Amino acid sequence: MKTHVRVLVIGGGVVGVSTLYHLTKKGWKDVALIERTELTAGSTWHAAGLLPLFNMSYTVGQLHKYSVDLYKRLPEETGQDVSFHVSGNLRLATCKERMDEYQKYCGTANTIGVPFEVIGPKRVKELWPLVELGGSADTPAIIGALYHPDDGHIAPADLTMALRKGARSAGAEIYEHTEAQAIERTPSGEWKVRTPKGDIVAEHLVLATGNYARQTGRLLGLNVPAIPVEHQYIVYDESPELKAYRQGGGRELAVLRESDQSYYLREERMGWILGPYEKGAPARFADGVPDWFGRSLFPGDLDRLVPHVEAATRRVPALENCGIKDIVNGPISYTPDGSPLIGPAFGLRNVWLNEGHSFGITAAGGSGWQLAEWITQGEPGIDMLAVDPRRYGAYTGKRYVVQKNEETYRNVFTIHFPDEERADARPAKTSPVYDKLSARGAVWGQRYGWERALWFAPPGVERKDAWSFRRSNYFPHVGNEVRLMREQVGIIDLTPFTKHEITGPGAEAWLDGLVANKVPSKIGRMALSHALTPRGGIRSEFTITKVADQHFYVVSAGAAERFDGDYLVKALPADGSVQLRNITNTRGCFVVAGPKSRAVLTKLTDTPLDNDAFPWLTAQTIEAALAVDVYALRVNFVGSLGWELHFPIEYAHNLFDALFEAGAAHGIGMVGMRAMESLRMEKSYRMWGSDMTPDYTPFEASLDRFVRMKKGAFIGREALERQLAAGVPNRFVTLEVHGVTDADPLGNEPLFDKSGRMIGRATSGYYGHCVKKSLAIGYVKAEFAEPGTPLSILILGEMKQATVLRESPYDPDNIELRA
Ligand SMILES: Cc1cc2nc3c(=O)[nH]c(=O)nc-3n(C[C@H](O)[C@H](O)[C@H](O)COP(=O)(O)OP(=O)(O)OC[C@H]3O[C@@H](n4cnc5c(N)ncnc54)[C@H](O)[C@@H]3O)c2cc1C
């Protein structure tokens, strides 16, 4: 066994072996994998082998697409068959909302180049003659389906062996019966892994340990939010009807998914495999996998299976005539949002996670591909935020993860509405004024563990969302909040913002090297700044305010706390000249905005708020009501006259009550996140994570005014120079979408030119309640970015005309902001 390697992968399931394979593809040959028992001994050996291309996430969709393409070419490359049955995949719909979901997905599929067909019942029957089209109360009529002709199922163990062969023939080593038992950091910063066969030192470590993710994480002091849930499928005996159909020349039936009954069904040796996602499936191994489990399975739980078996038998009566051969019930790794953890481990250099895979057979290829790119080149090739382990924070304690994973499992097949908010493990993190907002009718959502008021139900209106892909019950109330903000004064509680304090003699120069904008050098100045990837893509957005000498207050998105914090910590200079403190939970934030905001705030503070004393884009430390040491920032994400008040958290109640008392005469009211979405869309404000991602540079995002190419070195600058020399390929645009009556764009819709060629994608969309326009923002090829350019956009299967607008349809000259 080698004693030193460049990368050591821990875990010999399909995901670990794929990572090893892809590292060799990147030219890193000094790599090895250790497996505690035998390859595939974890969840891989008993997986059903389905490879669904369907995924609502733009990132995960790309990973799955890569996998399916790779698995088709692997046999030729490695000489090892993988039993890939390209049977196709049919997802049935029995209600209009389900068809909306498929149509929404089709937008994403278009933008990433996944082939699909939306079909009607007649074609369903042609493709799947053994299905009942239904039409009764217990077997509703199939109204349509989504068909992927290119996916199917594979033999997971064969796939792993093909990847193993590819990796080994390129020089990688694999050691079975070699468990990682302890891990420590060497003085030189490498990682020493103790195994029963001796120590291995590695520059980089990859954890790909499936159900063992939590205990492997513990070896490094990491809390990995991956806990498995029981998942079972039934293996049926031979089916006479299926046999007759196949012997009569019928082609292999597509994998069938009846989403509305939460099960999948596929052929298996003239019989079937039926896999439901049941209610009540328990999380397992929250404290680690016990030694006795090994390659075992859990006993089958028929009670949980029965409702799905009955529904499937009504839909496919052939199931009635075959006996059950086996029930496979195994642990399937889950995370709170159901997407895997692929990327850097927080807080530790050169430790990488490829954990938490619930569709690991499908995702193995893509996750190995991107992780290998990340390790060898310092960044992934596509935007990986949706799967980045740092999208979770410290709030993912054991009980939170257990509850969320069980909830996510039982909701695999429920309709994924864009405005869906799940109920379990809530409320977890709340702002101090949570109860006050509830009393004002808040309808709550959750992000990064925080409760956030989505909208406020007026008296007499039910505090409940009717989730939809279209305008819904809250539409008029959100409109009222938008108008309140534009015409009077509104408050948004943005306490969840990520807040860092950066101090020390080296602070300014250090920050300046991290971001593309000039870091403010005068006290009271602020700058919207973007940290870029080495390829020039946007990785983070920071509002940097200089609050005192050698003292910066840095604010970023609430959901970016660990993502940004980890980046900043790892980038700190070693000489101690800069101190970084995460102060997220020590300060609250209220946005006070609208034309009356000055009048309201003036009653709370002695600090003059007129334009001369407190101009737009400046900051001061003020007293407001009884609150002291309040950072007042004359900036906001809604585009009206206003201030963000960042106050010591203990003053939240006092400040809140004082604002409402002072604002009563001006009609002050609360404004929620949905109204903020409408307000920011009217101002073309880009949102980190959806409109600003590593896929686009700040020039493509038309954020040129926040890039100072002449200021000196910063990360990503060379890439920007190259892009400027070659020409900026895409540009950010704001679009008015015409003829929308109930389905506004929401992001991930494809954009087309007059000839029907796809030339871009929307990254967000919403109804602009003040400008009274349905709006989309996103990226198009640069030649289509001129205001007035006619385009079209596909929304829920309907092609709509759209026109490129001048940026910021509401108050384009920022007159209100400067008022
Ligand atoms: C019943 C069932 C059906 C499924 N069907 C499908 C499907 O149809 N399609 C699909 O895409 N996915 C499916 N899955 C999910 C799929 O099985 C997993 O996502 C996938 O196998 C995960 O692979 P992995 O490599 O991450 O983990 P694993 O296969 O569990 O591999 C992890 C490996 O790490 C090893 N290990 C752990 N700790 C250590 C250590 N300290 N040192 C060394 N080695 C260690 C383990 O022994 C294990 O071999 C199914 C799962 C179940 C339970």
The ligand as an SDF file (V2000), in Angstrom:
LIG
                    3D

 53 58  0  0  0  0  0  0  0  0999 V2000
  -33.3600    0.4580   -1.8890 C   0  0  0  0  0  0  0  0  0  0  0  0
  -32.5640    1.5150   -2.5810 C   0  0  0  0  0  0  0  0  0  0  0  0
  -32.7810    1.7440   -3.9390 C   0  0  0  0  0  0  0  0  0  0  0  0
  -32.0500    2.7290   -4.5880 C   0  0  0  0  0  0  0  0  0  0  0  0
  -32.2640    2.9540   -5.9190 N   0  0  0  0  0  0  0  0  0  0  0  0
  -31.5720    3.9110   -6.5840 C   0  0  0  0  0  0  0  0  0  0  0  0
  -31.7770    4.1440   -7.9560 C   0  0  0  0  0  0  0  0  0  0  0  0
  -32.5900    3.4990   -8.5760 O   0  0  0  0  0  0  0  0  0  0  0  0
  -31.0560    5.1380   -8.5660 N   0  0  0  0  0  0  0  0  0  0  0  0
  -30.1650    5.9030   -7.8910 C   0  0  0  0  0  0  0  0  0  0  0  0
  -29.5550    6.7900   -8.4880 O   0  0  0  0  0  0  0  0  0  0  0  0
  -29.9270    5.6890   -6.5720 N   0  0  0  0  0  0  0  0  0  0  0  0
  -30.6190    4.7260   -5.9100 C   0  0  0  0  0  0  0  0  0  0  0  0
  -30.4020    4.5020   -4.5800 N   0  0  0  0  0  0  0  0  0  0  0  0
  -29.4330    5.3440   -3.8940 C   0  0  0  0  0  0  0  0  0  0  0  0
  -28.0360    4.8160   -4.1190 C   0  0  0  0  0  0  0  0  0  0  0  0
  -27.9550    3.4970   -3.6870 O   0  0  0  0  0  0  0  0  0  0  0  0
  -27.0310    5.6640   -3.3680 C   0  0  0  0  0  0  0  0  0  0  0  0
  -27.2830    7.0240   -3.5890 O   0  0  0  0  0  0  0  0  0  0  0  0
  -25.6190    5.3700   -3.8190 C   0  0  0  0  0  0  0  0  0  0  0  0
  -25.3680    4.0100   -3.7800 O   0  0  0  0  0  0  0  0  0  0  0  0
  -24.6400    6.1210   -2.9650 C   0  0  0  0  0  0  0  0  0  0  0  0
  -23.3590    5.7410   -3.3030 O   0  0  0  0  0  0  0  0  0  0  0  0
  -22.1490    6.1630   -2.3780 P   0  0  0  0  0  0  0  0  0  0  0  0
  -20.9450    5.7430   -3.0770 O   0  0  0  0  0  0  0  0  0  0  0  0
  -22.3250    7.5720   -2.0130 O   0  0  0  0  0  0  0  0  0  0  0  0
  -22.3870    5.3580   -1.0290 O   0  0  0  0  0  0  0  0  0  0  0  0
  -22.2010    3.8350   -0.6970 P   0  0  0  0  0  0  0  0  0  0  0  0
  -22.5400    2.9640   -1.8250 O   0  0  0  0  0  0  0  0  0  0  0  0
  -22.9640    3.5910    0.5610 O   0  0  0  0  0  0  0  0  0  0  0  0
  -20.6550    3.7130   -0.4680 O   0  0  0  0  0  0  0  0  0  0  0  0
  -19.9910    4.2390    0.6450 C   0  0  0  0  0  0  0  0  0  0  0  0
  -18.8400    3.3340    0.9580 C   0  0  0  0  0  0  0  0  0  0  0  0
  -18.0030    3.9370    1.9200 O   0  0  0  0  0  0  0  0  0  0  0  0
  -17.4610    2.9030    2.7100 C   0  0  0  0  0  0  0  0  0  0  0  0
  -16.9570    3.4830    3.9440 N   0  0  0  0  0  0  0  0  0  0  0  0
  -17.6790    4.0630    4.9260 C   0  0  0  0  0  0  0  0  0  0  0  0
  -16.8750    4.4920    5.9060 N   0  0  0  0  0  0  0  0  0  0  0  0
  -15.6170    4.1710    5.5540 C   0  0  0  0  0  0  0  0  0  0  0  0
  -14.3460    4.3550    6.1600 C   0  0  0  0  0  0  0  0  0  0  0  0
  -14.2270    4.9590    7.3620 N   0  0  0  0  0  0  0  0  0  0  0  0
  -13.2390    3.9130    5.5130 N   0  0  0  0  0  0  0  0  0  0  0  0
  -13.3570    3.3130    4.3120 C   0  0  0  0  0  0  0  0  0  0  0  0
  -14.5310    3.1100    3.7010 N   0  0  0  0  0  0  0  0  0  0  0  0
  -15.6650    3.5480    4.3000 C   0  0  0  0  0  0  0  0  0  0  0  0
  -18.6340    1.9720    2.8970 C   0  0  0  0  0  0  0  0  0  0  0  0
  -18.2140    0.6900    3.2770 O   0  0  0  0  0  0  0  0  0  0  0  0
  -19.2750    2.0060    1.5310 C   0  0  0  0  0  0  0  0  0  0  0  0
  -18.8330    0.9880    0.6950 O   0  0  0  0  0  0  0  0  0  0  0  0
  -31.1150    3.5010   -3.8960 C   0  0  0  0  0  0  0  0  0  0  0  0
  -30.8960    3.2590   -2.5240 C   0  0  0  0  0  0  0  0  0  0  0  0
  -31.6340    2.2850   -1.8810 C   0  0  0  0  0  0  0  0  0  0  0  0
  -31.4190    2.0790   -0.4390 C   0  0  0  0  0  0  0  0  0  0  0  0
  1  2  1  0
  2  3  1  0
  2 52  2  0
  3  4  2  0
  4  5  1  0
  4 50  1  0
  5  6  2  0
  6  7  1  0
  6 13  1  0
  7  8  2  0
  7  9  1  0
  9 10  1  0
 10 11  2  0
 10 12  1  0
 12 13  2  0
 13 14  1  0
 14 15  1  0
 14 50  1  0
 15 16  1  0
 16 17  1  0
 16 18  1  0
 18 19  1  0
 18 20  1  0
 20 21  1  0
 20 22  1  0
 22 23  1  0
 23 24  1  0
 24 25  2  0
 24 26  1  0
 24 27  1  0
 27 28  1  0
 28 29  2  0
 28 30  1  0
 28 31  1  0
 31 32  1  0
 32 33  1  0
 33 34  1  0
 33 48  1  0
 34 35  1  0
 35 36  1  0
 35 46  1  0
 36 37  1  0
 36 45  1  0
 37 38  2  0
 38 39  1  0
 39 40  1  0
 39 45  2  0
 40 41  1  0
 40 42  2  0
 42 43  1  0
 43 44  2  0
 44 45  1  0
 46 47  1  0
 46 48  1  0
 48 49  1  0
 50 51  2  0
 51 52  1  0
 52 53  1  0
M  END
$$$$
